[in-house]
Structure formats: structure tokens, C-alpha cells
Amino acid sequence: MFSLANKSFISSFRYADANDIAIFLLRFVALFNKHTITLGQTNREMQNTDTDTLDALAPSQKLAAQLRRDLHDLGAVPESRAVTSLGSAAVADGISEVDANVLAKVVVSTLIKCGDIGSGQSYGDKVLLKRRAVSVLYSGDQCVLLGGDPSQGEPHGLLRVTDELPNDVFGLIDAAGVLSDADLSALWQVLEARIWSINAACSDAVTRVLCLAGVLPGSPVPQDASNWLSEHFPPPRKEGKAADPSQMTVIERPASARQIVTAGPGSGKTHTATDRVIHLVREGIPPARIRLITFTRVAADEIGRRISEALSEHTYAAGVMCGTIDSMAWHLVTSLGEAPPGGHERIIRAAHKFMADGDQAMIDQLSRISHLVIDEAQDIVGDRRIFCRALIDALPASVGVTVLGDGAQAIYGSWAGDKSRSGSLHDEFCDQGNWENHELTSNHRTRSPALQRFFKEARLLLETAGDPHTIYLTLREMLEDVATDPNVGLNGKVFPWKDDSLMLFRGRAATMAASARLTHSARVHRLKLSGQTSICDPLVGAICAGLAPNASLQLEHVRRRLADLHPQPLVSTEAGILADLQALGNGPAARLQDIGEMIDRQPVEYTRDYVGTAGPLLGSIHGAKGREAANVLLMLPPVPSGDDVDWLEEARVLFVGATRASLNLYLGRTPSGAVQDGRHGSRWLRGRDGGLLVSGVEGLRPLPGVAPALSVWEAAFQQPSCSFRRAGPEEGSPWHLVTASGETLAEVGSTLADNLDYIEATRGRLASNTMRIVGATTVVDRRSDGKITAVTLLPVLMGVARGRGSKANDDDR
């Protein structure tokens, strides 16, 4: 799977007239052989390195520096010659011939896997190539340099380091990419052995992570690198290791049992649901007869992956259907015919009606279910609750059901418009005597004794029958008592500004306002997108831009488009990218419109739900369900006012936010009235730097053609400031998004344009460069009749659009 997180650079040749790479490399190799150039003997000055320092370097560092210099001087080197030359240099350094040859091969392989050098084929011969420069942010303001001029940074590391921070730097987590459980196991074998054996067979991803963290092949793992890797790449959970007695009681019940399970934060609710399914399959229930429903697509995908891996010995393990309520309803309805128009809500109601009417075809569908598992039942409210209740009632009494949830974490009543406050699916079954009641009793998340006590005492408080307003105020006081620091500013230095930290807010408006202020202060962070909004891998749009809807992808097109991209994607072969895109479009003959239809379904493997590449993740408490972090900054909202406040739900929201922390909980304050609702669902930030809050791609439309997509791709890495500007001097001309250098990247849709018109009318001309481009996403552009016209790129924004005269924004409503 390719990803923007896996970025590397195709070679840049010194010879501008070499249009055909294969011909050029063939000529180069012939010239190389003719003149018998001896590698390692061109330009041997050791920059800023005396003899004693050079002697102290590990052999792999010396060989890496030599290879980089050779590539810099020659542009390309046959791999066999490079290995021979490096092996000779290692022998001269006192290493045995056998070990020297192994070390030379390891150094070449490692630098290729890390993206420091490239490799290609020239008529069957492997050739090493230069790559363009890229910087990876490692710690603080230190960067690891890949490719480029070998004189940059520390000259003799396996990977060079510098404290110069360019605009297009990548975060290390993004550069490393996602590690599979197998990769994590291999990484931890190295960490536990405390040495990276030169003979260890590591995947590209593990090699890249170790090297970027400063670990050398054949050398002990430095303690600081071990600490960093342990923190950011926790070991995968071994099968069965985390199951405690209370979990095992639920997991091992008979398949016909109907049980309601109460599971507090960190008690392993999702793990128990997963192992329940695995146990049922091993007990003989066919996987295809099990259904598991959870709250989000990401959770469903993760659970499905775990089940498939655990049941790999079963022929049809993948037959377990894991999905959201929306997807379950869609499958049931479409199995009977066409899905009704109107979105998920209409489909859920249609599925419920089929069941309520006793439709025979629907009954036949449900008769194929032998066990139903429902996770996160406390969040199932409104129409989804009614659907799930009808589904359970329609199943024969012999069909087992496992429902897991936690009433103390029920925070979606207001979101679903449940004015009657009738409760969740979990509450409903807790009151029924014909269901078994179980509780998961261990806390597997929290390492802090103080937080463990808070988890327990806060749950007891929320379960009492006292005055709701008093419960809310008491919970706030408990938060003050347990906090590592109860008074942290948004821009303060107390909170750990790390990639794995969370900053949580009561709602989306407060989250966006904080992001805008951090962007204005140049604080690097990530922003969790709301609802169903997601960022789709921009490499898809970069490759597909300019293709006609009926066009099918060909290898030559992928090759040409990759050559146009700057910077170019890391660790991705042309054939691999083509294969992934074809798989996305369901086959080798996939057309652009097939790929576009799949993208609009937001496939989990191609999407993420946040923008930005590094720093703490900002998000609403509702959007943080299922997440946890060692360090959490919970920005307390002002105490609500009014007669229609659901005080218990407000208390549960704070409880959910606080229980995302596994080690340290910090408290901050969200200012009152900082954000106001505007027209068309817009949000306005008040104050001196206030204006229209902008995030993601809301209100933007892509420009036609290839050139704009290439510009968006480059802007995603450079992350320039940007503004909205009229396309022409005439009154009422359309709005465009432009960079600080004046490059136009996108059009503005009518809803956003109305708000920009309002700013211009009340504040004068728009202020320049009050927003920043923080990434890019693949988008599907459609005509008014719904037909796809293009798959291309849009820039992802953070910031505020405001007028030049904005000083106070009291009337922005």
C-alpha cells in the first residue's frame, strides 16, 4: 500500500539532456567500464572531520559517507561495483573479507530502504542513483537528511543530521509509515536484544524506523533511541495475553448466550469483542454467520483485521462481517433491491421497516446469523438504537447476542437529537432480566495510580441518583484534583508538545478556534476532522489528475506523472502504485470513474481523519472516542447555562475526555463566546485576529487540468501561507485560493463565497496570508447530475479568513 507517509525521491541526474533513463544508464555503465573508475577515490576531503573523529566512526558510517560521495560525484553507480568498492574499503579498515562483503551489502540495502539513495534497472543491471533532498523531523529542531548533497549536515552518519529546519520537512512518524504487527514484533526483538544484528532480516519499514532513530546495523541500540522507539511504537498485543478473568467470562460464554457487558474506559471492551468472535469461530460457528457491529469504520476495519490475522488457519476467517450500523443496514437493504436515496438515515429507517413488517426476504437474510456482537452500545441512540433493537428482536431466541458498552461514556444523546433522553441501547438491555449481566473490572490503560482512582470514583459518581447539576460540578472539582497541572495555557510550555499527545475540546468550534490560534503562533499541530470528513491519500489524485472518466490507468501514465511530481513519493515503485490503484478500482481494467466511486466511500486504508503531519492532535471529545494518549490536555469549557442543559451528559463528556489519558492529565480553559455560529453553518472566531474559521477543504472546488494538481502537491510539502482573492478586478468576480507567491490553487464554492462577500462588504479587502496549507487530499469532482468529471487534488487548509480592518468581530454573527 502506498501512502503520502511513504515519500521518497526519484533520482535527479546531472545530465539535463538524458531524456531516456535506460539509454542514459546504459551509456553511463559503458563509460564507467571503459575508464575503469575506481570508486571511493574521487574527492576524499573529510569535511569538518579530523583523523581521530574519523577513526572513531562505526564502519557502516564510513561506508555510507563514501557511497554518498561517489553518487554525488558520478550521478549513478552500478550496484555490484559499489558493493565491491565498499567491501575493499572495509577490508582496508581491518574487517575480514567475508564480514566486509556482508557489511557493504547491508549498507547499500539500508540506504535504499531509508530513501537516502535510489536504485534502478539498466538492461538487467541494478544501478544506484542519487535522490533529491528531503528532511525528516526527528526531535525538537533536529532533522535527518535523506538524499541531496552529501556535504549537508553531519557528513559521516549512516543518515546525516542537521538542525536546519526547512519548510517541507516531514514528521518522523509520517516518514516511517504504519508498522504492521509483524513489523512491530521485529522492531521489539531488536530493542529487547539491545543490538541490531547485521544478519537480522528486517522489512523496509523496520529498517527505516531504526535508522531514522539513529540505530546502526551491527551496533548496540543507543538508550535514547530505545526510549523514543519504545514510546512511539508500542509492542503488539500477544494473542490472549491481555485477557483477564472478567474478560474471559464474556469471551467463553456459549454461542447461544445473550449477555450485556459493562466495560469502563481502558477495560478492553473492543479487545473482548474481538476475542469473543475468535472464540466462537474456534468453537465451530462458521465465520460467515457472525456479525459484529461497532461505532466507526476505523474500529470495524481494525477489528476485522485482528480477527482475520488470529483466524488465518481457518479457510473462511474473512467471512466474519464487521462494520458500522450504517453499513449493516445498507447490506441488508441492498440485498433486497436498490437502496433508497437520502443517505444513511433513510437506509436505516428502510431496514427497520422491512424488519417491522416481517418481510420474508429480510427474515431469510437474518436467518443466516448465528451470533451478533454489538460494540460501543452506549453510543447507539436515536434511529440506530431503534434499528438495533428491531434486529435483535427479529433474531430467533437461539441466536446469541453480546452487547458491550458503558453508560458512563454515553455522550451522543444530544448529537442524535434525543430530546426525550430515552437512553442508549446499552441502557435498554441493562434493565432486562432475561439477559446475563457482566462487567469488565480491570483497567488496562492507566499507569497512573491517581488516574486509576479517578476512573473508579468518577464512575461511581456518574452512577449515583443525585442532583445532575451537582454531579457535574463535583466532577469538575475531581478533575482539578487529579490533574498533573490544572491550569495550562494553549500555547504554554508545560504540556508535552509531542506527536502522541492529545488536546481535547468540548466541541468542534472550540477545536477549530484553538487550531487557528496555534496556526497564527506557528505551533506545529494536527487537527482531527469532524464527522465523516477525511483526508484521502493525495498520491491517488496526483496520479489520476487530468484523466478522462472512462480512461483506464496504464503503467506509462503512472511513470510520466511520477516524473512530474516534486517532491516525488518515497518507497513506491511504478508497478506497485499501478497495482494499488487498479485494486482500488476493482480490477486491472479499472477506469477513473471506478476509482472515484471507491474514493467517495472513504476506504480506510487510503484515508485518515486529521490534517497536519506532526505535533499534538487537536480534536473534540466526541471525535476522540477509541483514542488514548500518555499525555492529554483537556480544555474545560465554561460551565453551561440555560434551562435545557443535560448535566449528566455534560459530566459524561468530561469523563470521556479525561479517561483518554494513560499517564498525565492536564487541564486548560476554553474562553467563553470565542466562537459564534454564522450563516450556512459557518463558525466565526471573535477577537483581534478573528474571522471566518477555515479548515480542511470545505468550500473549495478543484481547478481543471494537471498543472493545478501538481501545484497543490508541491504546496502540501512547502505548506505556504495563503489567502482568498478575487479572480479579477471587476466587481463580483469569483474567489480563488492563492498562495503568498500568487499561485492559484483552487476555486471557491458558492457557500464559502457568500461568507467572503460578507467579510469584504463589512471589513474591506481580505487580509493576506491568514491561513496555511497543511496538506493535500484526493477529491472526486462531479457534475450537477452526479457524474464524475475528475479525480484530482485540493489543498487542505487551517486558519482564519478575515478583513484587513478586523479588530473586533462582535457583529460576525
Secondary structure, 3 states (H helix, E strand, C coil): CCCCCCCCCCCCCCCCCCCCHHHHHHHHHHHHHHHCCCCCCCCCCCCCCCHHHHHHCCHHHHHHHHHHHHHHHHCEEEHHHHHHHHHHHHHHCCCCHHHHHHHHHHHHHHHHHHCCCEEEEECCEEEEECCCCEEEEEECCEEEEECCCCCCCCCCCCCEEECCCCCCCEEHHHHHCCCCHHHHHHHHHHHHHCECCCCCCCCHHHHHHHHHCCCCCCCECCHHHHHHHHHHCCCCCCCCCCCCHHHHHHHCCCCCCEEEEEECCCCCHHHHHHHHHHHHHHCCCCHHHEEEEECCHHHHHHHHHHHHHHCCCCCCHHHCEEEEHHHHHHHHHHCCCCCCCCCHHHHHHHHHHHHHCCCHHHHHHHCCCCEEEECCHHHCCHHHHHHHHHHHHHCCCCCEEEEEECHHHCCCCCCCCCCCCCCCHHHHHHCCCCCEEEEECCCCCCCCHHHHHHHHHHHHHHHCCCCHHHHHHHHHHHHHHHCCECCCCCCCCCCCCCCCCEEEECCHHHHHHHHHHHHHCCCCCEEECCCCCCEECHHHHHHHCCCCCCCECCHHHHHHHHHHCCCCCCCCCHHHHHHHHHHHCCCCCCEHHHHHHHHHCCCHHHEECEECCCCCEEEECHHHCCCCEEEEEEEECCCCCCCCCCHHHHHHHHHHHHCCEEEEEEEEECCCCCEEECHHHCEEECCCCCEEEEEECCCEEECCCHHHHHHHHHHHHHCCEEEEEECCCCCCCCEEEEECCCCEEEEECHHHHHHHHHHHHHHCCECCCCEEEEEEEEEEEECCCCCEEEEEEEEEEEEEECECCCCCCCCCC
